[in-house]
């Protein structure tokens, strides 16, 4: 069974999507996106600098556009038994699978990016990658810190990203290193994503999600906060609302998809980070990148 997986923030690169623009259907979608956003994001994607691509108003829509437009022009059309996306990638997955229209998906991603930026300004904060410790050890130590710090991204066995206040991250990194972590690396991010400090963003995005029509997707989606298969628009909507303050359970998502029959994972969008994470969950599954020449 084939699973399509969609990357999140950090996968962007200068030149992303430029090859897609040669396809007439893709070109039309890029131009539609430029009109919706109000500036030529396609030009920044194709020719912009790394610094421009890191701007909040660009990063998330750019990754969404690369992933969704690619999914719509793949040879043979949409072909998946299940889908999932990492953080931002969940919106790409839902749009590719028909639960969101292209326009609504893009508008929600724009709203999400803006809401997250505001929350970061309200609560200055950060994240750190913890390598080489069991998840339960990281969870226990974070719970003992007298600051806001939580497990945020369960990326693969032995790789868990924590999220919290600057003081909380500093204290947690010291304690986790003492507990035997191979590395406790603070990340160059704008805030404590997927933590309680994103509550202002959650409240703002919730209003946008509640006013957006979400349909049953063409195939089951496995969402970040509750990684089991669902086709129910009510559940999908609630999980989307919870996502900004809830953890990205990517390890658990991949494990469940494999348990449900997935043996091939195709990454749709820029980069190949998710393929590496999938391989660390189960080495013998097949992974690939989607392209215009092969689905």
SEROFI-355004 format. One record per residue (C-alpha): residue number from 1; x, y, z; residue in one letter. Coordinates in steps of 0.1 Angstrom, whole numbers. Layout:
# SEROFI-355004
+------+-------+-------+-------+-------+
! keba !    xx !    yy !    zz ! vexse !
+------+-------+-------+-------+-------+
!  NUM !     X !     Y !     Z !     a !
...
+------+-------+-------+-------+-------+
This chain:
# SEROFI-355004
+------+-------+-------+-------+-------+
! keba !    xx !    yy !    zz ! vexse !
+------+-------+-------+-------+-------+
!    1 !     0 !     0 !     0 !     x !
!    2 !    12 !    35 !    -9 !     x !
!    3 !    14 !    64 !    16 !     x !
!    4 !    20 !    99 !     4 !     x !
!    5 !    38 !   120 !    30 !     x !
!    6 !    42 !   158 !    30 !     x !
!    7 !    70 !   178 !    45 !     x !
!    8 !    69 !   207 !    69 !     x !
!    9 !    87 !   239 !    76 !     x !
!   10 !   125 !   237 !    70 !     x !
!   11 !   122 !   219 !    37 !     x !
!   12 !   123 !   250 !    16 !     x !
!   13 !   152 !   259 !    -8 !     x !
!   14 !   159 !   284 !   -35 !     x !
!   15 !   146 !   271 !   -69 !     x !
!   16 !   119 !   250 !   -53 !     x !
!   17 !    90 !   243 !   -77 !     x !
!   18 !   107 !   259 !  -107 !     x !
!   19 !   106 !   227 !  -128 !     x !
!   20 !    68 !   224 !  -120 !     x !
!   21 !    62 !   258 !  -136 !     x !
!   22 !    69 !   243 !  -170 !     x !
!   23 !    37 !   223 !  -166 !     x !
!   24 !     6 !   243 !  -178 !     x !
!   25 !   -17 !   230 !  -150 !     x !
!   26 !    10 !   238 !  -124 !     x !
!   27 !    17 !   272 !  -139 !     x !
!   28 !   -20 !   281 !  -136 !     x !
!   29 !   -20 !   271 !   -99 !     x !
!   30 !    11 !   291 !   -92 !     x !
!   31 !    -5 !   322 !  -108 !     x !
!   32 !   -37 !   316 !   -88 !     x !
!   33 !   -16 !   315 !   -56 !     x !
!   34 !     2 !   347 !   -65 !     x !
!   35 !   -32 !   364 !   -68 !     x !
!   36 !   -45 !   350 !   -35 !     x !
!   37 !   -13 !   359 !   -16 !     x !
!   38 !   -10 !   394 !   -31 !     x !
!   39 !    26 !   391 !   -43 !     x !
!   40 !    46 !   368 !   -66 !     x !
!   41 !    56 !   341 !   -42 !     x !
!   42 !    65 !   320 !   -72 !     x !
!   43 !    93 !   344 !   -81 !     x !
!   44 !   107 !   341 !   -46 !     x !
!   45 !   104 !   303 !   -47 !     x !
!   46 !   122 !   301 !   -80 !     x !
!   47 !   148 !   328 !   -77 !     x !
!   48 !   148 !   341 !   -41 !     x !
!   49 !   175 !   340 !   -15 !     x !
!   50 !   175 !   317 !    15 !     x !
!   51 !   169 !   347 !    37 !     x !
!   52 !   138 !   356 !    16 !     x !
!   53 !   125 !   320 !    18 !     x !
!   54 !   128 !   321 !    56 !     x !
!   55 !   104 !   350 !    59 !     x !
!   56 !    72 !   338 !    77 !     x !
!   57 !    49 !   351 !    50 !     x !
!   58 !    68 !   330 !    24 !     x !
!   59 !    81 !   298 !    41 !     x !
!   60 !    49 !   280 !    49 !     x !
!   61 !    29 !   290 !    18 !     x !
!   62 !    59 !   281 !    -4 !     x !
!   63 !    63 !   246 !    10 !     x !
!   64 !    25 !   241 !     8 !     x !
!   65 !    24 !   252 !   -28 !     x !
!   66 !    53 !   230 !   -39 !     x !
!   67 !    38 !   200 !   -23 !     x !
!   68 !     2 !   205 !   -34 !     x !
!   69 !     9 !   216 !   -69 !     x !
!   70 !    32 !   186 !   -74 !     x !
!   71 !     5 !   163 !   -61 !     x !
!   72 !   -19 !   176 !   -86 !     x !
!   73 !     3 !   171 !  -117 !     x !
!   74 !    18 !   137 !  -109 !     x !
!   75 !    16 !   112 !  -137 !     x !
!   76 !   -16 !    92 !  -132 !     x !
!   77 !   -31 !   117 !  -109 !     x !
!   78 !   -37 !   113 !   -71 !     x !
!   79 !   -27 !    77 !   -62 !     x !
!   80 !   -26 !    69 !   -25 !     x !
!   81 !   -40 !    45 !     0 !     x !
!   82 !   -33 !    69 !    29 !     x !
!   83 !   -17 !   103 !    35 !     x !
!   84 !     0 !   122 !    63 !     x !
!   85 !    20 !   154 !    67 !     x !
!   86 !    45 !   167 !    92 !     x !
!   87 !    32 !   198 !   110 !     x !
!   88 !    25 !   223 !    81 !     x !
!   89 !    25 !   192 !    58 !     x !
!   90 !    -8 !   181 !    73 !     x !
!   91 !   -25 !   210 !    54 !     x !
!   92 !    -8 !   199 !    22 !     x !
!   93 !   -19 !   163 !    28 !     x !
!   94 !   -55 !   174 !    33 !     x !
!   95 !   -55 !   196 !     2 !     x !
!   96 !   -39 !   169 !   -20 !     x !
!   97 !   -65 !   144 !    -8 !     x !
!   98 !   -94 !   167 !   -15 !     x !
!   99 !  -105 !   175 !    20 !     x !
!  100 !   -96 !   212 !    14 !     x !
!  101 !   -99 !   231 !   -18 !     x !
!  102 !   -66 !   246 !   -32 !     x !
!  103 !   -78 !   281 !   -23 !     x !
!  104 !   -90 !   272 !    12 !     x !
!  105 !   -59 !   252 !    20 !     x !
!  106 !   -36 !   281 !     9 !     x !
!  107 !   -57 !   307 !    29 !     x !
!  108 !   -55 !   285 !    60 !     x !
!  109 !   -17 !   281 !    57 !     x !
!  110 !   -14 !   319 !    53 !     x !
!  111 !   -35 !   324 !    84 !     x !
!  112 !   -15 !   298 !   103 !     x !
!  113 !    18 !   315 !    94 !     x !
!  114 !     6 !   349 !   105 !     x !
!  115 !    -9 !   336 !   137 !     x !
!  116 !    23 !   318 !   146 !     x !
!  117 !    44 !   349 !   140 !     x !
!  118 !    22 !   369 !   163 !     x !
!  119 !    24 !   342 !   190 !     x !
!  120 !    62 !   342 !   187 !     x !
!  121 !    62 !   379 !   193 !     x !
!  122 !    39 !   376 !   224 !     x !
!  123 !    59 !   347 !   239 !     x !
!  124 !    96 !   347 !   228 !     x !
!  125 !   106 !   311 !   229 !     x !
!  126 !   125 !   284 !   210 !     x !
!  127 !   130 !   246 !   204 !     x !
!  128 !   158 !   221 !   207 !     x !
!  129 !   165 !   187 !   191 !     x !
!  130 !   174 !   159 !   216 !     x !
!  131 !   192 !   129 !   202 !     x !
!  132 !   199 !    95 !   217 !     x !
!  133 !   174 !    93 !   246 !     x !
!  134 !   142 !    73 !   249 !     x !
!  135 !   110 !    94 !   245 !     x !
!  136 !    98 !    86 !   280 !     x !
!  137 !   130 !    99 !   295 !     x !
!  138 !   128 !   132 !   276 !     x !
!  139 !    91 !   135 !   286 !     x !
!  140 !    99 !   129 !   323 !     x !
!  141 !   127 !   153 !   325 !     x !
!  142 !   108 !   180 !   307 !     x !
!  143 !    79 !   176 !   332 !     x !
!  144 !   104 !   182 !   360 !     x !
!  145 !   115 !   216 !   347 !     x !
!  146 !   100 !   246 !   364 !     x !
!  147 !    94 !   264 !   331 !     x !
!  148 !    73 !   258 !   300 !     x !
!  149 !    90 !   230 !   281 !     x !
!  150 !    74 !   200 !   264 !     x !
!  151 !    80 !   172 !   239 !     x !
!  152 !    69 !   187 !   205 !     x !
!  153 !    81 !   166 !   176 !     x !
!  154 !    85 !   129 !   178 !     x !
!  155 !   105 !   126 !   146 !     x !
!  156 !   119 !    91 !   148 !     x !
!  157 !   132 !    68 !   175 !     x !
!  158 !   160 !    86 !   193 !     x !
!  159 !   152 !   120 !   179 !     x !
!  160 !   127 !   142 !   198 !     x !
!  161 !   123 !   180 !   195 !     x !
!  162 !   114 !   199 !   226 !     x !
!  163 !    97 !   233 !   227 !     x !
!  164 !    94 !   260 !   253 !     x !
!  165 !   106 !   292 !   269 !     x !
!  166 !   142 !   302 !   265 !     x !
!  167 !   148 !   294 !   302 !     x !
!  168 !   130 !   261 !   300 !     x !
!  169 !   149 !   250 !   269 !     x !
!  170 !   182 !   259 !   286 !     x !
!  171 !   174 !   240 !   317 !     x !
!  172 !   160 !   210 !   298 !     x !
!  173 !   190 !   208 !   275 !     x !
!  174 !   214 !   207 !   305 !     x !
!  175 !   193 !   181 !   323 !     x !
!  176 !   189 !   159 !   292 !     x !
!  177 !   227 !   161 !   285 !     x !
!  178 !   234 !   150 !   320 !     x !
!  179 !   209 !   121 !   316 !     x !
!  180 !   229 !   108 !   286 !     x !
!  181 !   216 !   126 !   255 !     x !
!  182 !   241 !   123 !   226 !     x !
!  183 !   232 !   159 !   216 !     x !
!  184 !   209 !   186 !   229 !     x !
!  185 !   210 !   211 !   200 !     x !
!  186 !   191 !   244 !   202 !     x !
!  187 !   173 !   251 !   169 !     x !
!  188 !   173 !   284 !   149 !     x !
!  189 !   135 !   288 !   149 !     x !
!  190 !   112 !   317 !   157 !     x !
!  191 !    93 !   302 !   186 !     x !
!  192 !    81 !   273 !   206 !     x !
!  193 !    59 !   256 !   180 !     x !
!  194 !    36 !   228 !   191 !     x !
!  195 !    37 !   239 !   228 !     x !
!  196 !    13 !   257 !   251 !     x !
!  197 !    31 !   289 !   241 !     x !
!  198 !    13 !   287 !   208 !     x !
!  199 !   -21 !   291 !   224 !     x !
!  200 !   -26 !   327 !   210 !     x !
!  201 !   -20 !   313 !   175 !     x !
!  202 !   -44 !   284 !   181 !     x !
!  203 !   -72 !   307 !   191 !     x !
!  204 !   -67 !   328 !   160 !     x !
!  205 !   -64 !   299 !   136 !     x !
!  206 !   -94 !   281 !   152 !     x !
!  207 !  -117 !   308 !   139 !     x !
!  208 !  -104 !   304 !   104 !     x !
!  209 !  -106 !   266 !   105 !     x !
!  210 !  -142 !   267 !   119 !     x !
!  211 !  -153 !   288 !    90 !     x !
!  212 !  -137 !   266 !    64 !     x !
!  213 !  -154 !   237 !    47 !     x !
!  214 !  -136 !   204 !    52 !     x !
!  215 !  -148 !   174 !    32 !     x !
!  216 !  -141 !   137 !    36 !     x !
!  217 !  -106 !   131 !    20 !     x !
!  218 !  -102 !   106 !    -9 !     x !
!  219 !   -83 !    83 !    14 !     x !
!  220 !   -76 !    81 !    52 !     x !
!  221 !   -54 !   108 !    67 !     x !
!  222 !   -32 !   102 !    98 !     x !
!  223 !   -30 !   135 !   117 !     x !
!  224 !    -2 !   147 !   140 !     x !
!  225 !   -20 !   149 !   173 !     x !
!  226 !   -39 !   116 !   169 !     x !
!  227 !   -21 !    94 !   145 !     x !
!  228 !   -49 !    69 !   135 !     x !
!  229 !   -67 !    67 !   102 !     x !
!  230 !   -97 !    90 !    98 !     x !
!  231 !  -120 !   102 !    70 !     x !
!  232 !  -143 !   121 !    94 !     x !
!  233 !  -143 !   159 !    86 !     x !
!  234 !  -154 !   167 !   122 !     x !
!  235 !  -124 !   148 !   137 !     x !
!  236 !  -101 !   163 !   110 !     x !
!  237 !  -112 !   198 !   119 !     x !
!  238 !  -107 !   193 !   156 !     x !
!  239 !   -73 !   177 !   151 !     x !
!  240 !   -62 !   207 !   130 !     x !
!  241 !   -73 !   231 !   157 !     x !
!  242 !   -53 !   211 !   183 !     x !
!  243 !   -22 !   208 !   162 !     x !
!  244 !    -6 !   242 !   170 !     x !
!  245 !    -3 !   234 !   207 !     x !
!  246 !    -2 !   196 !   204 !     x !
!  247 !    28 !   174 !   196 !     x !
!  248 !    37 !   162 !   162 !     x !
!  249 !    36 !   124 !   167 !     x !
!  250 !    54 !   115 !   135 !     x !
!  251 !    71 !    83 !   148 !     x !
!  252 !    37 !    70 !   160 !     x !
!  253 !    21 !    81 !   127 !     x !
!  254 !    46 !    61 !   106 !     x !
!  255 !    43 !    31 !   129 !     x !
!  256 !     5 !    31 !   126 !     x !
!  257 !     6 !    35 !    88 !     x !
!  258 !    30 !     5 !    85 !     x !
!  259 !     7 !   -15 !   109 !     x !
!  260 !   -22 !    -6 !    86 !     x !
!  261 !    -4 !   -19 !    55 !     x !
!  262 !    18 !     9 !    42 !     x !
!  263 !    50 !    -6 !    26 !     x !
!  264 !    58 !    24 !     2 !     x !
!  265 !    62 !    60 !    14 !     x !
!  266 !    64 !    87 !   -13 !     x !
!  267 !    74 !   122 !    -2 !     x !
!  268 !    56 !   149 !   -20 !     x !
!  269 !    73 !   183 !   -18 !     x !
!  270 !   107 !   198 !   -14 !     x !
!  271 !   135 !   178 !     2 !     x !
!  272 !   137 !   142 !    14 !     x !
!  273 !   138 !   146 !    52 !     x !
!  274 !   107 !   126 !    58 !     x !
!  275 !   121 !    96 !    39 !     x !
!  276 !   150 !    95 !    63 !     x !
!  277 !   128 !    96 !    93 !     x !
!  278 !   106 !    68 !    79 !     x !
!  279 !   137 !    46 !    74 !     x !
!  280 !   147 !    52 !   110 !     x !
!  281 !   113 !    39 !   121 !     x !
!  282 !   114 !     8 !    98 !     x !
!  283 !   144 !     2 !    76 !     x !
!  284 !   129 !   -22 !    50 !     x !
!  285 !   100 !     0 !    38 !     x !
!  286 !   104 !    15 !     3 !     x !
!  287 !   108 !    53 !     2 !     x !
!  288 !   109 !    77 !   -28 !     x !
!  289 !   104 !   113 !   -39 !     x !
!  290 !    75 !   122 !   -61 !     x !
!  291 !    84 !   137 !   -94 !     x !
!  292 !    69 !   147 !  -127 !     x !
!  293 !    84 !   117 !  -144 !     x !
!  294 !    73 !    91 !  -118 !     x !
!  295 !    46 !    89 !   -91 !     x !
+------+-------+-------+-------+-------+
